[in-house]
Amino acid sequence: MTDHLNNAQAQDTLNNSAQLAKALGDANRLRILRYLGEERKSVSALVEQLGLSQPLVSHHLRELRRVLLVKVERQGPFVYYSLSDVQVLNLLQDLEQLAQAVLQKRTCL
């Protein structure tokens, strides 16, 4: 029974990791996370910085919220987004370093 529970927990962990990786699999989402690492921002500020449409930025924010990478704060009529945890910045840095290391080792496309 314990092995079955451990296997179920391991599968849940893998599924959660896959959902997180899927959310990180978009360059615009990575850019959003990077900007939010500087400070909390409104959708309109992100639209301006990214040069993307408001509906597209809102879509990406929904996906990032769904996997709990960003959080929302409401102040009156304004809505601000920020990183849910400082570890998100560490993850981005690690991901960028890994991408550079892998690309440097690549000998063919």
NORLINQUI-V245133 format. One record per residue. N is the residue number from 1. RES is the residue in one letter. NEAR is the number of other ideal C-beta (glycine too) atoms within 12 Angstrom. D_FIRST is the distance of its C-alpha to the first C-alpha in whole Angstrom. Layout:
n & res & near & d_first
N & RES & NEAR & D_FIRST
N & RES & NEAR & D_FIRST
This chain:
n & res & near & d_first
1 & M & 7 & 0
2 & T & 8 & 4
3 & D & 9 & 5
4 & H & 10 & 5
5 & L & 11 & 6
6 & N & 12 & 9
7 & N & 13 & 10
8 & A & 14 & 11
9 & Q & 14 & 12
10 & A & 14 & 14
11 & Q & 14 & 15
12 & D & 14 & 17
13 & T & 14 & 18
14 & L & 14 & 20
15 & N & 15 & 21
16 & N & 17 & 23
17 & S & 16 & 24
18 & A & 15 & 26
19 & Q & 19 & 27
20 & L & 25 & 29
21 & A & 18 & 30
22 & K & 17 & 31
23 & A & 29 & 33
24 & L & 30 & 35
25 & G & 17 & 36
26 & D & 22 & 39
27 & A & 17 & 42
28 & N & 27 & 44
29 & R & 35 & 40
30 & L & 28 & 40
31 & R & 26 & 44
32 & I & 39 & 43
33 & L & 41 & 41
34 & R & 27 & 43
35 & Y & 33 & 46
36 & L & 38 & 44
37 & G & 27 & 43
38 & E & 18 & 47
39 & E & 16 & 47
40 & R & 23 & 46
41 & K & 30 & 48
42 & S & 27 & 49
43 & V & 31 & 48
44 & S & 20 & 52
45 & A & 23 & 52
46 & L & 36 & 49
47 & V & 24 & 51
48 & E & 15 & 54
49 & Q & 20 & 52
50 & L & 27 & 51
51 & G & 13 & 53
52 & L & 24 & 51
53 & S & 16 & 51
54 & Q & 18 & 50
55 & P & 12 & 48
56 & L & 21 & 46
57 & V & 33 & 45
58 & S & 25 & 44
59 & H & 22 & 42
60 & H & 35 & 40
61 & L & 40 & 40
62 & R & 20 & 38
63 & E & 26 & 36
64 & L & 38 & 35
65 & R & 25 & 35
66 & R & 19 & 32
67 & V & 29 & 30
68 & L & 18 & 31
69 & L & 37 & 34
70 & V & 34 & 37
71 & K & 20 & 37
72 & V & 25 & 40
73 & E & 18 & 43
74 & R & 12 & 46
75 & Q & 10 & 49
76 & G & 8 & 51
77 & P & 8 & 52
78 & F & 15 & 50
79 & V & 23 & 47
80 & Y & 23 & 46
81 & Y & 35 & 43
82 & S & 29 & 41
83 & L & 31 & 39
84 & S & 24 & 35
85 & D & 18 & 35
86 & V & 15 & 37
87 & Q & 16 & 34
88 & V & 30 & 35
89 & L & 22 & 38
90 & N & 15 & 37
91 & L & 26 & 35
92 & L & 29 & 38
93 & Q & 18 & 40
94 & D & 15 & 37
95 & L & 23 & 37
96 & E & 21 & 41
97 & Q & 14 & 41
98 & L & 15 & 38
99 & A & 17 & 40
100 & Q & 13 & 43
101 & A & 12 & 42
102 & V & 12 & 41
103 & L & 13 & 44
104 & Q & 10 & 46
105 & K & 10 & 44
106 & R & 10 & 45
107 & T & 7 & 47
108 & C & 5 & 47
109 & L & 4 & 46
